[in-house]
Amino acid sequence: MNGKGDKPRPYSVDTETMSSNWARIYGDPPKPETVWWQHQCEVSGCKLKLLVTEQCNFCSLNYEGSE
């Protein structure tokens, strides 16, 4: 059965214009900032680069210095 709503409406604006208009009106979504910390582990003897939200797998030390 054919009827109203069978076909999508044609785009009157191309995708690039739509994206720029969306960004102008609503702004670009914020990008999460990645923050790293360096840790010299006394248990393994390795120098590690970890995310602030992570803790060392060997000594369980986190960014604040607590376990």
KEPA-84481 format. One record per residue: x, y, z of N, C-alpha, C, O in turn; residue number from 0. Coordinates in pm, whole numbers, plus 50000, padded with zeros to 5 digits. Layout:
+-------+-------+-------+-------+-------+-------+-------+-------+-------+-------+-------+-------+-----+
:  n_px :  n_py :  n_pz : ca_px : ca_py : ca_pz :  c_px :  c_py :  c_pz :  o_px :  o_py :  o_pz :   i :
+-------+-------+-------+-------+-------+-------+-------+-------+-------+-------+-------+-------+-----+
:     X :     Y :     Z :     X :     Y :     Z :     X :     Y :     Z :     X :     Y :     Z : NUM :
...
+-------+-------+-------+-------+-------+-------+-------+-------+-------+-------+-------+-------+-----+
# end
This chain:
+-------+-------+-------+-------+-------+-------+-------+-------+-------+-------+-------+-------+-----+
:  n_px :  n_py :  n_pz : ca_px : ca_py : ca_pz :  c_px :  c_py :  c_pz :  o_px :  o_py :  o_pz :   i :
+-------+-------+-------+-------+-------+-------+-------+-------+-------+-------+-------+-------+-----+
: 50084 : 49883 : 50000 : 50000 : 50000 : 50000 : 50088 : 50124 : 50000 : 50173 : 50140 : 50088 :   0 :
: 50070 : 50209 : 49905 : 50146 : 50332 : 49896 : 50062 : 50447 : 49949 : 49939 : 50448 : 49936 :   1 :
: 50129 : 50540 : 50008 : 50054 : 50653 : 50060 : 50147 : 50759 : 50113 : 50266 : 50762 : 50081 :   2 :
: 50093 : 50844 : 50192 : 50167 : 50955 : 50248 : 50277 : 50903 : 50342 : 50251 : 50819 : 50428 :   3 :
: 50397 : 50953 : 50324 : 50507 : 50916 : 50413 : 50589 : 50799 : 50367 : 50675 : 50752 : 50441 :   4 :
: 50567 : 50749 : 50245 : 50645 : 50636 : 50196 : 50789 : 50674 : 50164 : 50881 : 50596 : 50187 :   5 :
: 50809 : 50793 : 50113 : 50943 : 50837 : 50074 : 50990 : 50947 : 50169 : 50911 : 51032 : 50210 :   6 :
: 51122 : 50946 : 50204 : 51172 : 51056 : 50287 : 51174 : 51186 : 50208 : 51186 : 51185 : 50085 :   7 :
: 51163 : 51294 : 50276 : 51169 : 51424 : 50210 : 51310 : 51448 : 50156 : 51407 : 51407 : 50219 :   8 :
: 51321 : 51513 : 50043 : 51455 : 51542 : 49991 : 51522 : 51651 : 50077 : 51456 : 51740 : 50129 :   9 :
: 51655 : 51639 : 50088 : 51730 : 51739 : 50164 : 51740 : 51868 : 50084 : 51779 : 51867 : 49967 :  10 :
: 51704 : 51979 : 50146 : 51717 : 52107 : 50078 : 51851 : 52173 : 50112 : 51890 : 52271 : 50048 :  11 :
: 51920 : 52119 : 50214 : 52049 : 52172 : 50258 : 52148 : 52056 : 50259 : 52117 : 51947 : 50307 :  12 :
: 52269 : 52080 : 50205 : 52369 : 51974 : 50203 : 52424 : 51950 : 50345 : 52406 : 52033 : 50434 :  13 :
: 52489 : 51838 : 50362 : 52537 : 51795 : 50494 : 52637 : 51892 : 50555 : 52632 : 51918 : 50675 :  14 :
: 52726 : 51946 : 50475 : 52827 : 52039 : 50526 : 52762 : 52167 : 50581 : 52801 : 52214 : 50688 :  15 :
: 52665 : 52221 : 50509 : 52594 : 52340 : 50556 : 52516 : 52309 : 50683 : 52512 : 52389 : 50776 :  16 :
: 52454 : 52191 : 50686 : 52379 : 52149 : 50805 : 52471 : 52141 : 50927 : 52435 : 52187 : 51035 :  17 :
: 52590 : 52084 : 50910 : 52686 : 52073 : 51021 : 52732 : 52209 : 51070 : 52740 : 52232 : 51190 :  18 :
: 52763 : 52299 : 50976 : 52810 : 52431 : 51018 : 52698 : 52512 : 51086 : 52724 : 52584 : 51182 :  19 :
: 52575 : 52499 : 51036 : 52462 : 52566 : 51101 : 52439 : 52511 : 51241 : 52415 : 52587 : 51334 :  20 :
: 52447 : 52379 : 51256 : 52428 : 52315 : 51386 : 52534 : 52366 : 51485 : 52502 : 52401 : 51599 :  21 :
: 52661 : 52370 : 51441 : 52769 : 52417 : 51527 : 52752 : 52564 : 51563 : 52782 : 52604 : 51676 :  22 :
: 52703 : 52645 : 51469 : 52683 : 52787 : 51495 : 52571 : 52808 : 51597 : 52581 : 52895 : 51684 :  23 :
: 52465 : 52729 : 51587 : 52350 : 52745 : 51677 : 52377 : 52684 : 51814 : 52360 : 52750 : 51917 :  24 :
: 52420 : 52560 : 51816 : 52433 : 52485 : 51942 : 52575 : 52478 : 51994 : 52596 : 52443 : 52110 :  25 :
: 52672 : 52511 : 51912 : 52812 : 52500 : 51952 : 52862 : 52358 : 51935 : 52784 : 52263 : 51930 :  26 :
: 52993 : 52345 : 51925 : 53052 : 52213 : 51913 : 53048 : 52146 : 52049 : 53060 : 52213 : 52151 :  27 :
: 53030 : 52013 : 52051 : 53031 : 51945 : 52180 : 53169 : 51954 : 52243 : 53270 : 51945 : 52173 :  28 :
: 53177 : 51971 : 52374 : 53308 : 51980 : 52439 : 53384 : 51849 : 52427 : 53327 : 51740 : 52441 :  29 :
: 53512 : 51861 : 52401 : 53596 : 51742 : 52391 : 53659 : 51715 : 52528 : 53712 : 51807 : 52591 :  30 :
: 53653 : 51591 : 52573 : 53712 : 51562 : 52704 : 53862 : 51584 : 52702 : 53930 : 51548 : 52606 :  31 :
: 53912 : 51642 : 52807 : 54054 : 51670 : 52818 : 54123 : 51549 : 52881 : 54080 : 51500 : 52985 :  32 :
: 54229 : 51502 : 52818 : 54304 : 51388 : 52869 : 54420 : 51440 : 52952 : 54505 : 51515 : 52902 :  33 :
: 54424 : 51401 : 53079 : 54529 : 51445 : 53170 : 54606 : 51322 : 53217 : 54547 : 51226 : 53267 :  34 :
: 54736 : 51325 : 53200 : 54823 : 51214 : 53235 : 54909 : 51250 : 53356 : 54928 : 51368 : 53386 :  35 :
: 54959 : 51149 : 53425 : 55057 : 51170 : 53531 : 55165 : 51064 : 53518 : 55139 : 50951 : 53477 :  36 :
: 55287 : 51102 : 53554 : 55402 : 51011 : 53548 : 55425 : 50952 : 53686 : 55415 : 51022 : 53788 :  37 :
: 55456 : 50824 : 53689 : 55475 : 50755 : 53816 : 55596 : 50664 : 53806 : 55605 : 50582 : 53715 :  38 :
: 55688 : 50678 : 53899 : 55802 : 50588 : 53910 : 55766 : 50484 : 54016 : 55774 : 50512 : 54135 :  39 :
: 55728 : 50367 : 53972 : 55682 : 50262 : 54063 : 55801 : 50199 : 54135 : 55897 : 50155 : 54070 :  40 :
: 55795 : 50194 : 54269 : 55902 : 50134 : 54348 : 55893 : 49982 : 54349 : 55993 : 49914 : 54370 :  41 :
: 55774 : 49928 : 54326 : 55756 : 49783 : 54327 : 55812 : 49721 : 54199 : 55888 : 49624 : 54205 :  42 :
: 55775 : 49776 : 54084 : 55820 : 49719 : 53956 : 55949 : 49783 : 53905 : 56021 : 49723 : 53825 :  43 :
: 55978 : 49905 : 53950 : 56095 : 49976 : 53902 : 56074 : 50044 : 53769 : 56168 : 50097 : 53710 :  44 :
: 55951 : 50044 : 53720 : 55919 : 50103 : 53589 : 55868 : 50245 : 53605 : 55811 : 50281 : 53708 :  45 :
: 55891 : 50326 : 53501 : 55833 : 50459 : 53495 : 55707 : 50447 : 53409 : 55715 : 50406 : 53294 :  46 :
: 55592 : 50483 : 53466 : 55465 : 50465 : 53399 : 55400 : 50598 : 53369 : 55419 : 50696 : 53441 :  47 :
: 55322 : 50600 : 53262 : 55242 : 50717 : 53226 : 55097 : 50671 : 53235 : 55054 : 50586 : 53158 :  48 :
: 55022 : 50728 : 53329 : 54885 : 50685 : 53356 : 54788 : 50801 : 53346 : 54827 : 50917 : 53364 :  49 :
: 54664 : 50770 : 53317 : 54560 : 50872 : 53324 : 54538 : 50911 : 53469 : 54564 : 50832 : 53559 :  50 :
: 54490 : 51032 : 53492 : 54466 : 51080 : 53628 : 54366 : 50990 : 53700 : 54372 : 50975 : 53822 :  51 :
: 54275 : 50930 : 53625 : 54172 : 50845 : 53685 : 54222 : 50703 : 53713 : 54149 : 50625 : 53775 :  52 :
: 54342 : 50669 : 53670 : 54395 : 50533 : 53686 : 54490 : 50526 : 53805 : 54540 : 50627 : 53855 :  53 :
: 54513 : 50403 : 53849 : 54612 : 50379 : 53954 : 54713 : 50277 : 53903 : 54686 : 50204 : 53807 :  54 :
: 54828 : 50272 : 53966 : 54934 : 50180 : 53927 : 54889 : 50036 : 53955 : 54836 : 50007 : 54062 :  55 :
: 54911 : 49947 : 53859 : 54872 : 49807 : 53876 : 54963 : 49732 : 53973 : 54925 : 49628 : 54027 :  56 :
: 55083 : 49784 : 53994 : 55180 : 49713 : 54078 : 55169 : 49755 : 54225 : 55167 : 49669 : 54313 :  57 :
: 55163 : 49886 : 54252 : 55163 : 49933 : 54391 : 55031 : 49997 : 54432 : 55016 : 50039 : 54547 :  58 :
: 54934 : 50006 : 54342 : 54800 : 50062 : 54366 : 54802 : 50210 : 54403 : 54704 : 50260 : 54459 :  59 :
: 54908 : 50281 : 54374 : 54915 : 50424 : 54402 : 54837 : 50501 : 54296 : 54844 : 50467 : 54178 :  60 :
: 54763 : 50603 : 54338 : 54687 : 50684 : 54241 : 54749 : 50823 : 54231 : 54855 : 50849 : 54289 :  61 :
: 54683 : 50911 : 54157 : 54735 : 51045 : 54129 : 54757 : 51126 : 54256 : 54855 : 51199 : 54266 :  62 :
: 54667 : 51114 : 54354 : 54678 : 51190 : 54478 : 54786 : 51135 : 54571 : 54823 : 51199 : 54669 :  63 :
: 54836 : 51015 : 54540 : 54941 : 50956 : 54623 : 54889 : 50859 : 54727 : 54966 : 50812 : 54811 :  64 :
: 54762 : 50828 : 54723 : 54707 : 50732 : 54819 : 54675 : 50602 : 54747 : 54670 : 50596 : 54625 :  65 :
: 54654 : 50499 : 54827 : 54622 : 50366 : 54770 : 54475 : 50343 : 54767 : 54430 : 50237 : 54722 :  66 :
+-------+-------+-------+-------+-------+-------+-------+-------+-------+-------+-------+-------+-----+
# end
